[in-house]
C-alpha cells in the first residue's frame, strides 16, 4: 500500500484498510513506522501575486531538495529529516566526504 494519491482505487480502499488493521493488530504503535518524502523547490518563484493574479513570464525552476520524514505511529520516535540527493559527490562539499559532514 504505497504510491501517489491520484492512483488510489477508491472502491478497493475499505477492504485494504481493514486488511491493514488486521495485519497490524499484533504490533504496538511504537513499533509501527511511516516514512514519506517531500520536495522543497527552493528556487521556484511565486506564480501568483498577493492579489491572486497570475504572473506571466519566466520558466519554472525544477531545482529542489528532497527530504524524507520518518516517525512511529504514536509519535514517540520522530527521526531527523533525511536529505535525499542525486550526486555521489556534490561539488559544493569540495574534497570532504559525506561521513566527514555527518551523512552517508
N, CA, C and O atoms as a Tinker XYZ file with bonds, in Angstrom:
   416  protein
     1  N      0.843000   -1.176000    0.000000    73     2
     2  CA     0.000000    0.000000    0.000000    64     1     3
     3  C      0.889000    1.239000    0.000000    63     2     4     5
     4  O      1.230000    1.774000    1.055000    81     3
     5  N      1.253000    1.681000   -1.183000    73     3     6
     6  CA     2.078000    2.865000   -1.296000    64     5     7
     7  C      1.812000    3.511000   -2.638000    63     6     8     9
     8  O      1.093000    2.944000   -3.461000    81     7
     9  N      2.364000    4.659000   -2.873000    73     7    10
    10  CA     2.214000    5.317000   -4.158000    64     9    11
    11  C      1.583000    6.673000   -4.019000    63    10    12    13
    12  O      1.447000    7.207000   -2.918000    81    11
    13  N      1.202000    7.218000   -5.137000    73    11    14
    14  CA     0.640000    8.559000   -5.179000    64    13    15
    15  C     -0.853000    8.533000   -4.915000    63    14    16    17
    16  O     -1.529000    7.552000   -5.228000    81    15
    17  N     -1.363000    9.602000   -4.343000    73    15    18
    18  CA    -2.777000    9.708000   -4.004000    64    17    19
    19  C     -3.681000    9.625000   -5.218000    63    18    20    21
    20  O     -4.798000    9.121000   -5.109000    81    19
    21  N     -3.237000   10.103000   -6.369000    73    19    22
    22  CA    -4.062000   10.098000   -7.569000    64    21    23
    23  C     -4.260000    8.707000   -8.146000    63    22    24    25
    24  O     -5.137000    8.522000   -8.989000    81    23
    25  N     -3.480000    7.726000   -7.724000    73    23    26
    26  CA    -3.578000    6.390000   -8.287000    64    25    27
    27  C     -4.353000    5.425000   -7.389000    63    26    28    29
    28  O     -4.261000    4.211000   -7.570000    81    27
    29  N     -5.107000    5.942000   -6.433000    73    27    30
    30  CA    -5.830000    5.098000   -5.480000    64    29    31
    31  C     -7.126000    4.591000   -6.096000    63    30    32    33
    32  O     -7.881000    5.359000   -6.694000    81    31
    33  N     -7.381000    3.289000   -5.945000    73    31    34
    34  CA    -8.641000    2.696000   -6.372000    64    33    35
    35  C     -9.620000    2.847000   -5.204000    63    34    36    37
    36  O     -9.555000    2.086000   -4.238000    81    35
    37  N    -10.515000    3.817000   -5.288000    73    35    38
    38  CA   -11.426000    4.142000   -4.177000    64    37    39
    39  C    -12.330000    2.979000   -3.788000    63    38    40    41
    40  O    -12.681000    2.840000   -2.616000    81    39
    41  N    -12.709000    2.150000   -4.737000    73    39    42
    42  CA   -13.606000    1.034000   -4.441000    64    41    43
    43  C    -12.919000   -0.022000   -3.566000    63    42    44    45
    44  O    -13.566000   -0.649000   -2.727000    81    43
    45  N    -11.623000   -0.216000   -3.758000    73    43    46
    46  CA   -10.891000   -1.239000   -3.008000    64    45    47
    47  C    -10.369000   -0.726000   -1.668000    63    46    48    49
    48  O     -9.875000   -1.512000   -0.860000    81    47
    49  N    -10.470000    0.559000   -1.425000    73    47    50
    50  CA    -9.885000    1.160000   -0.231000    64    49    51
    51  C    -10.420000    0.604000    1.090000    63    50    52    53
    52  O     -9.607000    0.272000    1.953000    81    51
    53  N    -11.737000    0.481000    1.306000    73    51    54
    54  CA   -12.220000   -0.054000    2.595000    64    53    55
    55  C    -11.683000   -1.454000    2.910000    63    54    56    57
    56  O    -11.349000   -1.743000    4.059000    81    55
    57  N    -11.601000   -2.312000    1.909000    73    55    58
    58  CA   -11.083000   -3.665000    2.132000    64    57    59
    59  C     -9.596000   -3.624000    2.476000    63    58    60    61
    60  O     -9.138000   -4.389000    3.325000    81    59
    61  N     -8.841000   -2.745000    1.829000    73    59    62
    62  CA    -7.407000   -2.641000    2.107000    64    61    63
    63  C     -7.151000   -2.069000    3.498000    63    62    64    65
    64  O     -6.218000   -2.493000    4.179000    81    63
    65  N     -7.966000   -1.114000    3.922000    73    63    66
    66  CA    -7.822000   -0.548000    5.268000    64    65    67
    67  C     -8.103000   -1.617000    6.319000    63    66    68    69
    68  O     -7.377000   -1.726000    7.308000    81    67
    69  N     -9.151000   -2.404000    6.106000    73    67    70
    70  CA    -9.480000   -3.483000    7.045000    64    69    71
    71  C     -8.355000   -4.512000    7.099000    63    70    72    73
    72  O     -8.013000   -4.998000    8.177000    81    71
    73  N     -7.773000   -4.851000    5.938000    73    71    74
    74  CA    -6.675000   -5.808000    5.885000    64    73    75
    75  C     -5.443000   -5.265000    6.610000    63    74    76    77
    76  O     -4.772000   -6.002000    7.333000    81    75
    77  N     -5.147000   -3.984000    6.420000    73    75    78
    78  CA    -4.003000   -3.375000    7.090000    64    77    79
    79  C     -4.196000   -3.368000    8.610000    63    78    80    81
    80  O     -3.259000   -3.667000    9.350000    81    79
    81  N     -5.394000   -3.033000    9.078000    73    79    82
    82  CA    -5.674000   -3.046000   10.522000    64    81    83
    83  C     -5.500000   -4.448000   11.092000    63    82    84    85
    84  O     -4.963000   -4.613000   12.188000    81    83
    85  N     -5.952000   -5.457000   10.354000    73    83    86
    86  CA    -5.814000   -6.839000   10.800000    64    85    87
    87  C     -4.336000   -7.222000   10.909000    63    86    88    89
    88  O     -3.933000   -7.860000   11.882000    81    87
    89  N     -3.533000   -6.840000    9.924000    73    87    90
    90  CA    -2.104000   -7.176000    9.925000    64    89    91
    91  C     -1.341000   -6.487000   11.058000    63    90    92    93
    92  O     -0.372000   -7.037000   11.582000    81    91
    93  N     -1.778000   -5.283000   11.433000    73    91    94
    94  CA    -1.057000   -4.505000   12.437000    64    93    95
    95  C     -1.512000   -4.770000   13.867000    63    94    96    97
    96  O     -0.948000   -4.199000   14.801000    81    95
    97  N     -2.519000   -5.621000   14.062000    73    95    98
    98  CA    -3.064000   -5.883000   15.397000    64    97    99
    99  C     -2.021000   -6.367000   16.392000    63    98   100   101
   100  O     -2.098000   -6.015000   17.569000    81    99
   101  N     -1.069000   -7.146000   15.968000    73    99   102
   102  CA    -0.085000   -7.721000   16.885000    64   101   103
   103  C      1.069000   -6.794000   17.235000    63   102   104   105
   104  O      1.968000   -7.190000   17.977000    81   103
   105  N      1.063000   -5.586000   16.726000    73   103   106
   106  CA     2.174000   -4.661000   16.953000    64   105   107
   107  C      1.758000   -3.493000   17.840000    63   106   108   109
   108  O      0.608000   -3.054000   17.809000    81   107
   109  N      2.713000   -2.994000   18.635000    73   107   110
   110  CA     2.467000   -1.777000   19.407000    64   109   111
   111  C      2.607000   -0.576000   18.470000    63   110   112   113
   112  O      3.324000   -0.649000   17.472000    81   111
   113  N      1.927000    0.526000   18.785000    73   111   114
   114  CA     2.035000    1.732000   17.961000    64   113   115
   115  C      3.478000    2.236000   17.888000    63   114   116   117
   116  O      3.889000    2.806000   16.878000    81   115
   117  N      4.237000    2.026000   18.954000    73   115   118
   118  CA     5.634000    2.462000   18.974000    64   117   119
   119  C      6.497000    1.680000   17.985000    63   118   120   121
   120  O      7.592000    2.124000   17.641000    81   119
   121  N      6.018000    0.518000   17.520000    73   119   122
   122  CA     6.787000   -0.322000   16.602000    64   121   123
   123  C      6.349000   -0.180000   15.143000    63   122   124   125
   124  O      6.896000   -0.856000   14.271000    81   123
   125  N      5.383000    0.679000   14.867000    73   123   126
   126  CA     4.887000    0.881000   13.501000    64   125   127
   127  C      5.427000    2.217000   12.997000    63   126   128   129
   128  O      5.149000    3.264000   13.582000    81   127
   129  N      6.191000    2.179000   11.920000    73   127   130
   130  CA     6.827000    3.386000   11.385000    64   129   131
   131  C      6.266000    3.739000   10.012000    63   130   132   133
   132  O      5.786000    2.884000    9.268000    81   131
   133  N      6.345000    5.021000    9.710000    73   131   134
   134  CA     5.984000    5.515000    8.386000    64   133   135
   135  C      7.069000    6.482000    7.933000    63   134   136   137
   136  O      7.540000    7.316000    8.706000    81   135
   137  N      7.456000    6.356000    6.669000    73   135   138
   138  CA     8.401000    7.296000    6.074000    64   137   139
   139  C      7.766000    7.848000    4.814000    63   138   140   141
   140  O      7.201000    7.100000    4.016000    81   139
   141  N      7.855000    9.144000    4.637000    73   139   142
   142  CA     7.325000    9.776000    3.435000    64   141   143
   143  C      8.318000   10.819000    2.973000    63   142   144   145
   144  O      9.108000   11.336000    3.763000    81   143
   145  N      8.274000   11.122000    1.690000    73   143   146
   146  CA     9.196000   12.125000    1.173000    64   145   147
   147  C      8.431000   13.320000    0.635000    63   146   148   149
   148  O      7.283000   13.212000    0.205000    81   147
   149  N      9.093000   14.445000    0.671000    73   147   150
   150  CA     8.519000   15.679000    0.152000    64   149   151
   151  C      9.631000   16.456000   -0.532000    63   150   152   153
   152  O     10.811000   16.227000   -0.267000    81   151
   153  N      9.259000   17.360000   -1.401000    73   151   154
   154  CA    10.248000   18.161000   -2.113000    64   153   155
   155  C     10.115000   19.629000   -1.772000    63   154   156   157
   156  O      9.008000   20.147000   -1.623000    81   155
   157  N     11.245000   20.293000   -1.650000    73   155   158
   158  CA    11.274000   21.734000   -1.426000    64   157   159
   159  C     11.897000   22.370000   -2.665000    63   158   160   161
   160  O     13.091000   22.214000   -2.921000    81   159
   161  N     11.078000   23.086000   -3.430000    73   159   162
   162  CA    11.545000   23.769000   -4.633000    64   161   163
   163  C     12.031000   25.157000   -4.221000    63   162   164   165
   164  O     11.298000   26.140000   -4.336000    81   163
   165  N     13.264000   25.227000   -3.742000    73   163   166
   166  CA    13.759000   26.458000   -3.127000    64   165   167
   167  C     14.098000   27.559000   -4.127000    63   166   168   169
   168  O     14.273000   28.707000   -3.718000    81   167
   169  N     14.196000   27.259000   -5.407000    73   167   170
   170  CA    14.457000   28.296000   -6.411000    64   169   171
   171  C     13.205000   28.669000   -7.194000    63   170   172   173
   172  O     13.276000   29.466000   -8.129000    81   171
   173  N     12.081000   28.111000   -6.830000    73   171   174
   174  CA    10.839000   28.351000   -7.563000    64   173   175
   175  C     10.234000   29.685000   -7.147000    63   174   176   177
   176  O      9.927000   29.908000   -5.976000    81   175
   177  N     10.070000   30.562000   -8.123000    73   175   178
   178  CA     9.474000   31.877000   -7.851000    64   177   179
   179  C      7.964000   31.727000   -7.704000    63   178   180   181
   180  O      7.389000   30.787000   -8.252000    81   179
   181  N      7.312000   32.627000   -6.982000    73   179   182
   182  CA     5.854000   32.556000   -6.850000    64   181   183
   183  C      5.181000   32.723000   -8.210000    63   182   184   185
   184  O      5.696000   33.419000   -9.085000    81   183
   185  N      4.029000   32.082000   -8.381000    73   183   186
   186  CA     3.312000   32.205000   -9.654000    64   185   187
   187  C      2.069000   33.080000   -9.527000    63   186   188   189
   188  O      1.352000   33.278000  -10.509000    81   187
   189  N      1.804000   33.604000   -8.338000    73   187   190
   190  CA     0.669000   34.499000   -8.117000    64   189   191
   191  C      1.123000   35.672000   -7.260000    63   190   192   193
   192  O      2.087000   35.569000   -6.501000    81   191
   193  N      0.418000   36.784000   -7.392000    73   191   194
   194  CA     0.696000   37.927000   -6.532000    64   193   195
   195  C     -0.189000   37.841000   -5.299000    63   194   196   197
   196  O     -1.002000   36.924000   -5.179000    81   195
   197  N     -0.037000   38.783000   -4.389000    73   195   198
   198  CA    -0.877000   38.808000   -3.187000    64   197   199
   199  C     -2.343000   38.937000   -3.576000    63   198   200   201
   200  O     -3.220000   38.408000   -2.893000    81   199
   201  N     -2.606000   39.636000   -4.667000    73   199   202
   202  CA    -3.980000   39.837000   -5.135000    64   201   203
   203  C     -4.480000   38.648000   -5.955000    63   202   204   205
   204  O     -5.554000   38.726000   -6.551000    81   203
   205  N     -3.730000   37.561000   -5.996000    73   203   206
   206  CA    -4.092000   36.309000   -6.683000    64   205   207
   207  C     -4.118000   36.417000   -8.204000    63   206   208   209
   208  O     -4.778000   35.617000   -8.867000    81   207
   209  N     -3.414000   37.386000   -8.761000    73   207   210
   210  CA    -3.306000   37.462000  -10.217000    64   209   211
   211  C     -2.180000   36.544000  -10.678000    63   210   212   213
   212  O     -1.187000   36.368000   -9.972000    81   211
   213  N     -2.337000   35.963000  -11.860000    73   211   214
   214  CA    -1.273000   35.160000  -12.446000    64   213   215
   215  C     -0.108000   36.064000  -12.828000    63   214   216   217
   216  O     -0.320000   37.190000  -13.279000    81   215
   217  N      1.098000   35.589000  -12.656000    73   215   218
   218  CA     2.289000   36.309000  -13.092000    64   217   219
   219  C      2.753000   35.665000  -14.391000    63   218   220   221
   220  O      2.908000   34.446000  -14.466000    81   219
   221  N      2.970000   36.469000  -15.389000    73   219   222
   222  CA     3.413000   35.951000  -16.678000    64   221   223
   223  C      4.926000   35.972000  -16.741000    63   222   224   225
   224  O      5.580000   36.724000  -16.017000    81   223
   225  N      5.471000   35.153000  -17.599000    73   223   226
   226  CA     6.897000   35.295000  -17.838000    64   225   227
   227  C      7.710000   34.036000  -17.734000    63   226   228   229
   228  O      7.495000   33.091000  -18.492000    81   227
   229  N      8.633000   34.008000  -16.814000    73   227   230
   230  CA     9.735000   33.050000  -16.765000    64   229   231
   231  C      9.309000   31.599000  -16.599000    63   230   232   233
   232  O      8.213000   31.283000  -16.137000    81   231
   233  N     10.241000   30.727000  -17.004000    73   231   234
   234  CA    10.071000   29.291000  -16.806000    64   233   235
   235  C     10.159000   28.952000  -15.325000    63   234   236   237
   236  O     10.849000   29.632000  -14.567000    81   235
   237  N      9.467000   27.913000  -14.920000    73   235   238
   238  CA     9.506000   27.486000  -13.519000    64   237   239
   239  C     10.748000   26.633000  -13.266000    63   238   240   241
   240  O     11.058000   25.721000  -14.031000    81   239
   241  N     11.443000   26.945000  -12.190000    73   239   242
   242  CA    12.634000   26.186000  -11.820000    64   241   243
   243  C     12.215000   24.839000  -11.222000    63   242   244   245
   244  O     11.266000   24.759000  -10.443000    81   243
   245  N     12.938000   23.793000  -11.601000    73   243   246
   246  CA    12.650000   22.460000  -11.066000    64   245   247
   247  C     13.714000   22.012000  -10.069000    63   246   248   249
   248  O     13.727000   20.856000   -9.647000    81   247
   249  N     14.608000   22.930000   -9.692000    73   247   250
   250  CA    15.659000   22.619000   -8.725000    64   249   251
   251  C     15.005000   22.419000   -7.362000    63   250   252   253
   252  O     14.222000   23.254000   -6.909000    81   251
   253  N     15.337000   21.302000   -6.713000    73   251   254
   254  CA    14.700000   21.024000   -5.426000    64   253   255
   255  C     15.606000   20.211000   -4.521000    63   254   256   257
   256  O     16.617000   19.651000   -4.946000    81   255
   257  N     15.211000   20.165000   -3.269000    73   255   258
   258  CA    15.819000   19.284000   -2.280000    64   257   259
   259  C     14.721000   18.314000   -1.867000    63   258   260   261
   260  O     13.614000   18.733000   -1.526000    81   259
   261  N     15.025000   17.017000   -1.896000    73   259   262
   262  CA    14.058000   16.010000   -1.473000    64   261   263
   263  C     14.395000   15.592000   -0.047000    63   262   264   265
   264  O     15.547000   15.297000    0.274000    81   263
   265  N     13.374000   15.574000    0.799000    73   263   266
   266  CA    13.553000   15.267000    2.215000    64   265   267
   267  C     12.639000   14.107000    2.593000    63   266   268   269
   268  O     11.464000   14.097000    2.226000    81   267
   269  N     13.175000   13.126000    3.326000    73   267   270
   270  CA    12.371000   12.022000    3.842000    64   269   271
   271  C     12.119000   12.263000    5.327000    63   270   272   273
   272  O     13.040000   12.583000    6.078000    81   271
   273  N     10.871000   12.106000    5.741000    73   271   274
   274  CA    10.464000   12.301000    7.135000    64   273   275
   275  C      9.967000   10.969000    7.681000    63   274   276   277
   276  O      9.179000   10.285000    7.027000    81   275
   277  N     10.419000   10.596000    8.872000    73   275   278
   278  CA    10.083000    9.298000    9.459000    64   277   279
   279  C      9.646000    9.460000   10.908000    63   278   280   281
   280  O     10.249000   10.212000   11.674000    81   279
   281  N      8.580000    8.737000   11.274000    73   279   282
   282  CA     8.085000    8.750000   12.649000    64   281   283
   283  C      7.348000    7.445000   12.911000    63   282   284   285
   284  O      6.884000    6.780000   11.986000    81   283
   285  N      7.249000    7.090000   14.195000    73   283   286
   286  CA     6.424000    5.931000   14.520000    64   285   287
   287  C      4.985000    6.386000   14.759000    63   286   288   289
   288  O      4.714000    7.585000   14.833000    81   287
   289  N      4.069000    5.433000   14.879000    73   287   290
   290  CA     2.634000    5.736000   14.905000    64   289   291
   291  C      2.196000    6.527000   16.132000    63   290   292   293
   292  O      1.233000    7.289000   16.049000    81   291
   293  N      2.870000    6.371000   17.266000    73   291   294
   294  CA     2.448000    7.136000   18.446000    64   293   295
   295  C      3.238000    8.433000   18.618000    63   294   296   297
   296  O      3.009000    9.171000   19.576000    81   295
   297  N      4.163000    8.716000   17.704000    73   295   298
   298  CA     4.906000    9.972000   17.734000    64   297   299
   299  C      6.027000   10.031000   18.747000    63   298   300   301
   300  O      6.613000   11.094000   18.954000    81   299
   301  N      6.343000    8.911000   19.386000    73   299   302
   302  CA     7.391000    8.924000   20.406000    64   301   303
   303  C      8.798000    8.889000   19.804000    63   302   304   305
   304  O      9.767000    9.193000   20.498000    81   303
   305  N      8.925000    8.525000   18.533000    73   303   306
   306  CA    10.238000    8.460000   17.875000    64   305   307
   307  C     10.164000    9.166000   16.525000    63   306   308   309
   308  O      9.844000    8.551000   15.508000    81   307
   309  N     10.462000   10.455000   16.527000    73   307   310
   310  CA    10.498000   11.220000   15.280000    64   309   311
   311  C     11.953000   11.355000   14.864000    63   310   312   313
   312  O     12.746000   12.010000   15.540000    81   311
   313  N     12.294000   10.732000   13.751000    73   311   314
   314  CA    13.675000   10.748000   13.280000    64   313   315
   315  C     14.015000   12.090000   12.641000    63   314   316   317
   316  O     13.128000   12.830000   12.215000    81   315
   317  N     15.319000   12.397000   12.580000    73   315   318
   318  CA    15.755000   13.625000   11.924000    64   317   319
   319  C     15.428000   13.524000   10.437000    63   318   320   321
   320  O     15.496000   12.435000    9.866000    81   319
   321  N     15.074000   14.637000    9.803000    73   319   322
   322  CA    14.821000   14.609000    8.354000    64   321   323
   323  C     16.051000   14.090000    7.616000    63   322   324   325
   324  O     17.187000   14.391000    7.982000    81   323
   325  N     15.803000   13.313000    6.580000    73   323   326
   326  CA    16.854000   12.684000    5.791000    64   325   327
   327  C     16.867000   13.348000    4.419000    63   326   328   329
   328  O     15.877000   13.271000    3.691000    81   327
   329  N     17.966000   13.995000    4.055000    73   327   330
   330  CA    18.086000   14.675000    2.772000    64   329   331
   331  C     18.472000   13.645000    1.715000    63   330   332   333
   332  O     19.427000   12.890000    1.892000    81   331
   333  N     17.728000   13.622000    0.625000    73   331   334
   334  CA    17.999000   12.693000   -0.468000    64   333   335
   335  C     18.582000   13.496000   -1.625000    63   334   336   337
   336  O     17.919000   14.378000   -2.172000    81   335
   337  N     19.817000   13.192000   -1.994000    73   335   338
   338  CA    20.476000   13.902000   -3.084000    64   337   339
   339  C     20.602000   13.023000   -4.313000    63   338   340   341
   340  O     20.235000   11.849000   -4.289000    81   339
   341  N     21.126000   13.599000   -5.393000    73   339   342
   342  CA    21.297000   12.804000   -6.604000    64   341   343
   343  C     22.753000   12.726000   -7.048000    63   342   344   345
   344  O     23.060000   12.004000   -7.996000    81   343
   345  N     23.651000   13.445000   -6.394000    73   343   346
   346  CA    25.067000   13.410000   -6.762000    64   345   347
   347  C     25.841000   12.575000   -5.743000    63   346   348   349
   348  O     25.624000   12.695000   -4.537000    81   347
   349  N     26.740000   11.732000   -6.234000    73   347   350
   350  CA    27.575000   10.955000   -5.320000    64   349   351
   351  C     28.508000   11.847000   -4.521000    63   350   352   353
   352  O     28.708000   11.633000   -3.325000    81   351
   353  N     29.076000   12.846000   -5.179000    73   351   354
   354  CA    29.988000   13.794000   -4.528000    64   353   355
   355  C     29.632000   15.196000   -4.994000    63   354   356   357
   356  O     30.201000   15.679000   -5.973000    81   355
   357  N     28.699000   15.863000   -4.312000    73   355   358
   358  CA    28.322000   17.220000   -4.724000    64   357   359
   359  C     29.530000   18.163000   -4.690000    63   358   360   361
   360  O     30.328000   18.126000   -3.753000    81   359
   361  N     29.654000   19.001000   -5.710000    73   359   362
   362  CA    30.788000   19.921000   -5.812000    64   361   363
   363  C     30.867000   20.893000   -4.646000    63   362   364   365
   364  O     31.958000   21.310000   -4.257000    81   363
   365  N     29.718000   21.258000   -4.086000    73   363   366
   366  CA    29.720000   22.258000   -3.017000    64   365   367
   367  C     30.424000   21.768000   -1.756000    63   366   368   369
   368  O     30.781000   22.581000   -0.903000    81   367
   369  N     30.631000   20.453000   -1.616000    73   367   370
   370  CA    31.300000   19.922000   -0.434000    64   369   371
   371  C     32.808000   19.818000   -0.620000    63   370   372   373
   372  O     33.513000   19.318000    0.256000    81   371
   373  N     33.302000   20.291000   -1.761000    73   371   374
   374  CA    34.725000   20.297000   -2.101000    64   373   375
   375  C     35.305000   18.891000   -1.960000    63   374   376   377
   376  O     34.812000   17.957000   -2.592000    81   375
   377  N     36.341000   18.730000   -1.145000    73   375   378
   378  CA    37.008000   17.423000   -1.053000    64   377   379
   379  C     36.598000   16.626000    0.172000    63   378   380   381
   380  O     37.219000   15.611000    0.488000    81   379
   381  N     35.558000   17.074000    0.866000    73   379   382
   382  CA    35.102000   16.354000    2.059000    64   381   383
   383  C     34.133000   15.253000    1.651000    63   382   384   385
   384  O     33.382000   15.392000    0.686000    81   383
   385  N     34.164000   14.164000    2.398000    73   383   386
   386  CA    33.241000   13.058000    2.128000    64   385   387
   387  C     31.958000   13.252000    2.936000    63   386   388   389
   388  O     31.892000   14.105000    3.821000    81   387
   389  N     30.957000   12.460000    2.621000    73   387   390
   390  CA    29.699000   12.530000    3.355000    64   389   391
   391  C     29.868000   12.224000    4.826000    63   390   392   393
   392  O     29.235000   12.861000    5.668000    81   391
   393  N     30.722000   11.250000    5.153000    73   391   394
   394  CA    30.927000   10.906000    6.566000    64   393   395
   395  C     31.635000   12.036000    7.320000    63   394   396   397
   396  O     31.422000   12.199000    8.521000    81   395
   397  N     32.478000   12.824000    6.627000    73   395   398
   398  CA    33.110000   13.992000    7.267000    64   397   399
   399  C     32.066000   15.032000    7.655000    63   398   400   401
   400  O     32.236000   15.758000    8.635000    81   399
   401  N     30.993000   15.100000    6.885000    73   399   402
   402  CA    29.968000   16.117000    7.097000    64   401   403
   403  C     28.766000   15.609000    7.884000    63   402   404   405
   404  O     27.824000   16.364000    8.123000    81   403
   405  N     28.783000   14.344000    8.287000    73   403   406
   406  CA    27.714000   13.821000    9.139000    64   405   407
   407  C     26.573000   13.150000    8.403000    63   406   408   409
   408  O     25.482000   13.019000    8.958000    81   407
   409  N     26.796000   12.715000    7.155000    73   407   410
   410  CA    25.766000   11.951000    6.447000    64   409   411
   411  C     26.427000   10.830000    5.667000    63   410   412   413
   412  O     27.653000   10.761000    5.583000    81   411
   413  N     25.606000    9.945000    5.091000    73   411   414
   414  CA    26.129000    8.766000    4.402000    64   413   415
   415  C     25.803000    8.815000    2.938000    63   414   416
   416  O     26.165000    7.903000    2.194000    81   415
